[in-house]
């Protein structure tokens, strides 16, 4: 499975889980409602047949109607029924029966006892139909569900079992996607580490090559040493960032303005290499000291600014950093705004997921990492404050 397919599967996995769960619930409810409706209709049809038989008996009943005549009527009128029937006298003694597995000619005590046990079961399923003549009870007709009705009664449970098996298969499939996601994140983090370390290492290697020149003056040497110290500090910062991922975060109260200035200074040096004319605008308000892990917080802000730079497709752009406090002691905010391409409404739910990227070579970990740093390590919030396709986006960090 190639990386693009893995990324696509992961980006769709949460939606697929939601859709799959809804489909399962809808299928179960639809099956239950439909089968209950069918069972009710078939039971009504069975009762209508039994009541028709009873009405027929009542119409032709007379004082000298014999048990043999009733048995004959029972056998001939109910020939086409497909459900168990038992005819008893007024005292509840079985006289004729059909469809219960006991031969209708058997009259031994054992056979009658078995028929009586069926009568006891039928009482719990359906109320018997009474055959009367005048005010006198002649017979009772007991009946139970046909095989088809019984199969329909159990059909929802069979369906649920089948859907349960489907859920198990889906769970195993999603677990596989989750494992692929974890591998994807680890690969992405390795690539990010290489990228973070690559720039200062390449710079140091370049300075070393220059130092090999024989006409090196003291002034040039001092200038290069200062630049090399900057690169070494960058390496130390990168190492410090990655060493704190997954460990307990050390938070200390700090002023945020110097931290933002360090990040903006770093990008001022990098912007010419990006080939874009982007202005970095500061709009700082008054913010009290905040509990921060400087290394990680800088990383989060860097990722947000880097994302804003990538969003500016034209050569000229503007990225504005605005800070201030929210009303009613809701905390302090840091807004990072750009005049880039904006975010489509269909993508707003996905941009913070690992793997989401609009760049062909991007690993899509920057915004996800920034969100984790802000929300998991600093107990803050990172969200899209506003965005408009073609006009730009504002990301907001809220910290207390």
C-alpha positions, 0 to 999 in steps of 0.5 A, spaced: 500 500 500 503 506 497 503 512 502 498 516 498 493 511 499 495 510 506 494 517 507 487 517 504 484 511 508 486 515 514 483 521 512 477 518 511 477 513 517 473 517 522 468 519 517 467 511 515 467 509 522 461 514 523 457 512 516 459 505 518 456 505 525 449 509 522 448 504 517 449 498 522 444 502 526 439 503 521 439 496 518 438 493 525 432 498 526 429 497 519 430 489 520 426 489 527 421 494 524 419 490 518 420 483 521 415 485 527 410 488 522 410 482 518 409 477 524 403 481 526 400 481 519 401 473 519 399 472 526 393 476 524 392 472 518 392 466 522 387 468 527 382 470 521 383 463 519 381 460 526 375 465 527 373 464 520 373 456 522 369 458 528 364 462 525 362 457 520 361 452 526 357 456 529 353 457 523 351 450 522 351 448 529 345 444 532 343 441 538 345 434 535 351 436 532 356 430 534 363 430 535 365 426 529 361 432 525 366 437 528 372 433 527 370 432 520 369 439 519 375 441 523 379 436 518 376 439 511 376 446 513 383 447 515 386 443 510 390 449 507 392 452 514 400 452 515 400 453 522 398 448 528 391 447 530 388 444 536 380 443 537 378 441 544 371 441 547 368 445 552 372 442 558 379 443 554 380 436 552 383 435 545 378 432 540 382 434 534 389 437 532 393 438 526 401 440 525 403 439 532 407 432 530 402 428 533 398 423 529 391 426 529 388 418 529 392 417 536 388 417 542 393 413 547 394 417 554 401 418 552 399 422 545 393 426 549 398 428 554 403 430 549 397 434 545 395 437 552 402 440 553 402 443 546 395 446 548 399 449 554 404 452 550 399 455 545 396 459 551 402 463 552 402 465 544 395 466 542 388 467 546 384 461 544 378 462 539 371 460 542 366 456 539 359 458 541 352 456 540 347 461 543 350 462 550 353 455 550 361 454 549 362 448 544 369 448 543 376 452 543 380 452 538 388 453 540 393 455 535 400 457 534 405 461 530 407 457 523 414 455 521 415 462 517 412 466 523 417 463 528 423 464 522 421 471 522 421 472 529 428 469 530 430 473 523 432 480 527 437 476 532 440 472 526 441 479 522 444 482 528 449 476 529 451 477 522 452 484 523 456 483 529 460 479 525 461 485 520 462 489 525 468 485 527 471 485 520 470 492 520 474 493 527 480 489 524 480 493 518 480 500 522 485 497 527 489 495 521 488 503 518 490 505 525 496 501 525 498 504 518 497 511 521 501 510 527 507 507 522 505 513 517 506 518 523 513 515 525 515 515 518 513 523 518 516 524 524 523 521 522 522 525 516 521 532 520 527 530 524 531 530 518 528 536 515 529 540 522 536 538 523 538 538 515 538 546 515 543 547 520 547 541 519 548 543 511 550 550 514 555 548 518 558 544 513 558 550 508 562 554 513 567 548 514 568 548 507 569 556 507 574 555 513 579 551 509 580 557 504 587 560 506 586 567 505 581 567 511 582 573 515 580 574 523 574 578 521 571 573 517 573 568 521 569 571 527 563 572 523 563 565 521 564 563 528 558 567 530 554 564 524 556 557 526 554 558 533 547 560 531 547 554 527 549 550 533 544 553 538 538 551 532 541 544 533 540 544 540 533 547 540 531 541 535 534 536 539 530 539 545 524 539 542 524 532 540 526 530 546 520 532 550 515 529 545 512 524 549 515 526 556 512 530 562 512 537 560 516 543 564 511 549 564 514 556 566 511 563 567 514 567 561 512 573 557 510 571 550 513 577 546 520 575 546 518 568 544 514 570 538 520 575 536 525 569 536 520 565 531 519 571 527 527 573 527 528 566 524 523 566 519 526 573 517 532 569 515 528 564 511 523 568 507 528 570 502 530 563 500 522 561 499 522 566 493 516 570 496 515 577 498 512 576 505 511 581 510 511 579 517 506 584 521 506 585 529 500 587 532 502 585 540 497 587 545 498 586 553 498 579 555 500 577 562 505 572 563 503 565 561 505 558 563 509 555 557 514 550 555 518 555 550 521 549 546 515 546 544 511 553 544 516 556 539 515 549 535 508 550 534 508 557 532 513 556 527 509 550 524 503 555 524 507 560 520 510 555 516 503 553 514 501 560 513 507 562 508 505 555 504 498 558 504 501 564 500 501 562 493 502 569 490 509 572 491 507 578 495 503 576 502 502 578 509 502 574 515 500 578 521 501 576 529 496 579 533 496 578 541 491 580 546 486 578 552 479 575 551 474 578 555 471 575 562 478 572 564 477 567 558 485 567 557 489 570 552 490 569 545 495 569 539 492 570 532 496 568 526 493 571 520 495 570 512 492 572 506 493 566 502 488 561 499 484 560 505 481 553 507 475 549 503 469 548 508 470 540 506 477 540 509 476 544 515 475 538 519 481 534 516 486 540 517 489 538 524 489 530 522 496 527 521 497 526 514 493 532 511 497 536 506 495 540 500 503 539 498 505 534 494 511 532 498 508 534 505 507 529 510 501 533 513 504 533 521 505 540 522 498 542 524 497 536 528 503 537 532 502 544 533 495 542 536 498 537 540 503 541 543 498 547 544 492 542 547 495 536 550 502 540 553 499 547 554 492 545 556 490 550 551 486 551 544 488 551 537 482 552 532 480 556 525 478 562 528 476 564 521 477 562 513 475 564 507 477 561 500 481 566 496 482 571 502 486 567 507 485 564 514 486 566 521 489 561 526 487 562 534 491 559 540 488 560 546 492 560 553 490 561 560 
